């Protein structure tokens, strides 16, 4: 459904033409488009369209320094997956400190 003046990103967004998984990678990439579109709407400028990536890395922390990771058809779990998630999360957080 299209609704002029209604903007969303992250888990509250139902993406058309295909729903997206409720994972952080999409919310992080939607945020700059959302910011642009909010400002553009106020200024009467044209809006940008979000184009999601087809492949992405998703890592779920399982606790006890273990995680489950997947990208496309590749799936693995264990300490290496946890290490990668921890590294990626720390780098991302460092951008905002």
Residue, then its C-alpha position, 0 to 999 in steps of 0.5 A: x500500500x502506498x501512502x503519501x507522507x508515511x515513511x518507514x524503515x527496519x522491522x516496521x516496514x513491509x517491503x514491496x514487491x517482496x517482504x524482507x527478512x527482519x534483520x539489521x542489515x536491511x534496517x541499517x541500509x534503509x536508514x540513509x534513504x529514510x533520512x534523505x526522503x524525510x528531508x526531501x519531502x519537507x523540501x519538495x525534492x524527489x524521493x529515493x527508492x531503496x533497492x535491497x541487496x540480494x545476498x547478505x550475511x546474517x549471524x544469530x548469536x546463540x550464546x556461550x560464544x557460539x553463533x549461526x551464520x548464513x550467506x546465500x546457501x552457505x551455512x555454518x555455526x560455532x565459535x568462528x561465526x560468533x567471532x565474526x559477529x562480535x567483530x562486525x558488531x564492534x566495528x559498527x558500534x565504533x562508528x557511532x561512539 
